[in-house]
Amino acid sequence: MDLDGVRTFVAAADLGQFQAAADELGLTPQAVSKRVAALEHDIGAVLFTRTPHGVRLTSDGQTFLPHAQDLLGAAERARQSVRPEARPLRVDVPHRRVAPSVVLQDFHVAHPELDVEVVTLPNNTLAGALTAVHSGSVDASFRAVTMPAADMPDGLTAARAIDHELELLVGPKHPLAGRTSIDPRDVAGHRIWIPGIAPGTEWAAFYSELADAFGLTIDGRGPHFGDEALLETLCQATDIATVVGKRDRYLWPSWYELRRIPLRNPTPVYPHSLVWLSANPHPGLATLRNYLGALHKPGCHEPDVWLPSWADAATGSLAETDS
């Protein structure tokens, strides 16, 4: 059913004249007459009778009018629902426990006027995130970007947003449990278990390069029964450690006595970037970019950090004036 025809019918019914409806809609009376005739043909009913002074609804027209008004109202609500300012800012995070999710919660606390929807994509990879951002399924995504800017899909921008310092997590029986900090090289020879590392993903690329840089043994084999199962394993293990981020939000019973040990000299950093579509008009996106830009100050880290070789692949700017 043609909405323009329905809108024209409602205007003519309200005003009682095709001429008045034409003036309101910016049409000619002939165009109004044609639209009404097409609508009558579509629904198989005569909606108006002509009078010397204008038009009057038939009984079918009176029956149809409230439904036509409801239809126009539904169409307007549908339009409003997808206007950027009328819907939540949808942001993808790779995991609800890791730093991007924590920072996004801080952003929401700082900007309670913005409605934020946090999602984790079914295809939880850089490739999946790029597709989702490009299609508009999400407004932005936090990802480690391993590809050069020239290889990004058209219209997408990526900017370094959260440089995430890593820590070693061990149980009380682990030989390194008594350390207050540790050089990554001193972890060589100890098994680091990060179950579920998927080949070809950005985090697989990160941990592969980290292992090569410091001679680490990183075991990515599964099965991965969840974070709780991993933490329970660590609390009893004498030969297993894992790696977590400084701002990752993992909780465990106090009797696990797990230890977070900062990695130092150098500190490995996992570089999360924000990825967005440059043409995305959602007003909350600019606010998020400005918020992250105020937090992320390139070059302000401790001087002794380690970053993967592709850390500078995300060349965009978080500043609102840049896309």
Summary of the structure (lengths in Angstrom):
residues: 323
radius of gyration: 29.5
end to end distance: 40.1
largest distance: 99.4
contacts: 959
relative contact order: 0.14
helix: 41%
strand: 21%
